[in-house]
């Protein structure tokens, strides 16, 4: 997925690996946070593989 095409407000960010980038893209979609810099920043931190693995995503529901 191309994050730039979605209009993400965090250009030039660094990912530790491809898993981090992939997780970030998934979270941006899940939370609809392409246009909100603060949500995108939270998704970036949570997308780090060490953090992402600790969340039980199957039991989590998004309410927007």
N, C-alpha and C positions, 0 to 999 in steps of 0.2 A: 504494500500500500504506500502511496506517495502522500506523506503528511502535508507537504507544501500545497498540493492540489486542493486539500480540504480547507485551506485558509487558516492553519494553525498560527497562533500569535506568538510562537516561540521559535523563530528561525535561528539556525546555527547552533542548536543544542547538541551536546555530546552524549552518545549512548555508549555504555560499557561493552555491549555486544549486540548481536542481532536479536537475541531474545528480549533484551531491554526495549529495543525499538518496536518489536512486535507487540509486547505487552502494552507499551504506551499507546500504540494505535488502537488496540482493543479497548483500553480504558477511555480513550477519547470518544470512541463510538458509544460505549456503554453509558457514559455520563453526558454525552452531547456537549462536550466542553471545548469545541473548536474555537468559539468566539469569546470565551471567558479565560483570561490569562491566569487568574488565581486557581480555577479548577484544573486548567492544563498543567500548571506547576505541581499541583497535588498529584495529578495522574502521573507526571514524570517521576516523582519521588516514589510513589507506590509501584510503578512499573519496574523498578529495579528488581532483577530476578530474586535476590535474597528476600526482599519484602513481599513481592508478588506471590511467592510460593507459600507464604504464611497465612494468606487469606483463604477462607473456605468459600470460594466463589459460587459454588452450587447452592449455598444456603443464603446468598445475598441477593436482595431485590432492590432495584433502583426506583425511587419515587421522585419524580421531577415536578 
